[in-house]
Amino acid sequence: MAERIETDAVVLGAGTAGANAALQLASRGLRVVLLERRELSAGGAQWHNAVLEWQFRRAGLEPPGETAGTAVTHMFGPGGERGVSLPDPPTVKADMVALGHRLRSLAAEAGVEMFERCKAVRVELDGVRPVALRTEATPVSGGRSDEPPEAASRRMDLRAPLFVDASGLHGALRRQVPSLHHWCPPVRGNELCTATDQTHEVRDPDGALRFLRDHGARPGDGVSILGTNGGFSTRGLTVSSDLTTVSVLVGCLANGRHGTGPAMLAELLEDQPWIGDAIDGGSGVIPLRRTYARISAPGVALVGDSACQVFPAHGSGIGMGLMAGTMLAEAVQGAGDPGAEEVLWDYQYSWHRDFGGALAAFDGFRRMSTALGSAGVAELMGAGLMSEQMARTGLDQLWATPPPGDLPRMAARLARHPRLAARMLPMMARGQVAGRLAGSYPETVDLRALQRWDRRMSAVLGPLPG
Ligand SMILES: Cc1cc2nc3c(=O)[nH]c(=O)nc-3n(C[C@H](O)[C@H](O)[C@H](O)COP(=O)(O)OP(=O)(O)OC[C@H]3O[C@@H](n4cnc5c(N)ncnc54)[C@H](O)[C@@H]3O)c2cc1C
């Protein structure tokens, strides 16, 4: 017999987005159950990710303490074309394992009940609304599964007014809610990034110094070579200041035409024999499309990769997922029914108003880099069209129009590259319009208006480049 548990919210997935959603909901007085399919300590990203302090602050969290910033980021085209060098880039590298532990420990202190190795998740609907979730899972105390297991697994029938899908790309909960199927199609091919992020020992410091010198860089700087495997792709290396380690990030579209993250890493290791054994890291796929128009329905809300709350120009989802969990908790705070449609609409409205525009605009940018291909990215870099301001706003995940002073310089450069201009300008204009359109997201529950808004957004962004 399954044990019946009444609670206020059930969060599925204990990666960074789910752990923070659980923490924020519990901090606002809700009883919360957090479920993870793996061991709790293995939930979410397990490597070092580039994150932004402003996003932690917006999420109501202290930025990670043990971070490493990059002194200067140097960007290149695929054939070595020198792009821009960016001093003091806004991102810092943070240990995701430590962040996961911190969020889950804080959530446990706030009273969140946690379970790991959850399997056979089945959602029960009452009409369109989820009302219960059945699963079998093992309880964990204090948010740490590295302590001895306290009990055997339990079969549970969890009843709650709110279910949160934080299970990542595949949306294990979302897929069981028919009213979301139309709005949340699976993400595929040209909208998916395959990536690998690893830290390696430096086997040969002289080799590392030669690589840095060839790229006008110093130890502690980042070198990003863009467009190596199709227009949307990167090979990024940051050698530590003491020349002992190098962190490597590679990625391209997962459409089968440009390779995979692991294959790109293997090629890089062959090209750069000074890179030694791996210390830590991992691989995965990241959704790149703009956030789904609808990220809630009665009784259910999506946060993180499950909602496509990822910065599309480079596949960064940690900060976005953290902010989403906090915005969800802010919207439901004090509500009699935290799963009521109008309460959750407030969450999705606030999300699209505050961040949907930047994500849609940069979805336009991602489509542009895909359409340009490797040759176009080489030309873009060689032509000096990637300005420092463009690179900085991209890394800072903020959309900004170029400062008026930059426009004549850009126009002159574009005039010298008419073929490139003809491909870039319409895409950039589409991104600009998409960013503005986010401001007209329907403020109150109105699915017909949302449908019209979503169609307009799709039309503005245009068909996906092949
Ligand atoms: C190689 C690589 C490098 C990256 N680099 C960066 C970076 O530098 N900066 C950045 O911001 N982002 C980066 N990203 C993206 C970032 O890692 C993701 O956007 C982020 O981890 C998404 O968080 P999430 O909590 O939504 O999902 P996830 O991290 O995918 O967590 C989802 C959790 O749900 C669990 N789950 C799944 N199904 C179920 C189920 N049925 N029941 C219970 N639990 C379930 C999973 O086990 C997992 O623990 C990178 C991604 C990759 C792959």
The ligand as an ORCA input file, in Angstrom:
! r2SCAN-3c Opt
* xyz 0 1
  C      28.652     20.398    -20.409
  C      27.730     21.482    -19.956
  C      28.249     22.705    -19.599
  C      27.394     23.714    -19.158
  N      27.925     24.916    -18.798
  C      27.132     25.863    -18.271
  C      27.686     27.071    -17.773
  O      28.907     27.301    -17.841
  N      26.837     27.972    -17.208
  C      25.493     27.755    -17.108
  O      24.759     28.606    -16.582
  N      24.947     26.620    -17.597
  C      25.719     25.667    -18.159
  N      25.170     24.505    -18.621
  C      23.710     24.334    -18.559
  C      23.287     23.991    -17.149
  O      24.075     22.935    -16.640
  C      21.794     23.589    -17.140
  O      21.046     24.615    -17.764
  C      21.323     23.413    -15.694
  O      22.041     22.371    -15.068
  C      19.815     23.097    -15.659
  O      19.430     22.931    -14.325
  P      18.066     22.148    -13.977
  O      18.059     22.028    -12.498
  O      16.937     22.799    -14.670
  O      18.200     20.730    -14.660
  P      19.239     19.553    -14.382
  O      20.563     20.085    -13.949
  O      19.182     18.691    -15.593
  O      18.605     18.788    -13.137
  C      17.437     18.028    -13.290
  C      17.397     16.998    -12.179
  O      16.163     16.274    -12.279
  C      16.426     14.901    -12.098
  N      15.354     14.124    -12.756
  C      15.170     13.861    -14.067
  N      14.075     13.084    -14.251
  C      13.549     12.876    -13.026
  C      12.436     12.133    -12.545
  N      11.658     11.461    -13.375
  N      12.193     12.120    -11.220
  C      13.010     12.804    -10.357
  N      14.092     13.490    -10.744
  C      14.357     13.537    -12.067
  C      17.795     14.687    -12.731
  O      18.402     13.511    -12.228
  C      18.519     15.967    -12.311
  O      19.160     15.831    -11.065
  C      26.000     23.496    -19.093
  C      25.472     22.247    -19.456
  C      26.327     21.255    -19.893
  C      25.747     19.923    -20.292
*
